[in-house]
Amino acid sequence: MTAMTHIRAKITPWDDQAFVRAFEDARDLTAREGYEDGPRAGARVQHLLREAGYPKATVDVIRTVEEALEQSSHWAVSRDG
């Protein structure tokens, strides 16, 4: 299992502590399930956020070629779509 340590996440709204915690929990569960930092992991986190009571939550995985080669990515995480 590869931990998702190479993710830079921009969370909107960043000051909603409950949403940030839900994202962290979903990201941690996804890592324990064996997902890496790519689109499948983002889709899984989005699904978990929606199940956790954020039906409009979105996770956009943004990767440059260099980031893909380094197995890292940026995530744009939004509570309200």
Residue pairs with C-beta under 8 A, 6 or more apart in sequence:
1 31
1 32
1 34
2 31
2 34
2 36
2 37
2 71
3 31
4 27
4 30
4 31
4 35
4 36
4 37
4 41
6 37
6 70
6 71
6 72
6 73
7 27
7 37
7 72
7 73
7 74
7 75
8 72
8 73
8 74
8 75
9 23
9 27
9 74
9 75
9 76
9 77
10 74
10 75
10 76
10 77
11 19
11 20
11 23
11 77
11 78
12 76
12 77
12 78
12 79
12 80
13 19
13 79
14 20
16 79
19 54
19 57
19 79
22 49
22 52
22 53
22 54
23 45
23 49
23 77
25 48
25 52
26 44
26 45
26 48
26 49
26 52
27 45
29 48
30 41
30 44
30 45
30 48
31 41
33 44
35 41
35 44
36 71
37 61
37 71
37 72
37 73
38 61
38 63
38 73
39 61
41 61
42 59
42 60
42 61
42 75
43 59
45 59
45 75
45 77
46 57
46 58
46 59
49 57
49 59
49 77
50 57
54 79
56 78
56 79
56 80
56 81
57 77
57 78
57 79
57 80
57 81
58 76
58 77
58 78
58 81
59 75
59 76
59 77
60 75
60 76
60 77
60 78
61 73
61 74
61 75
62 73
62 74
62 75
62 76
63 72
63 73
63 74
67 73
67 74
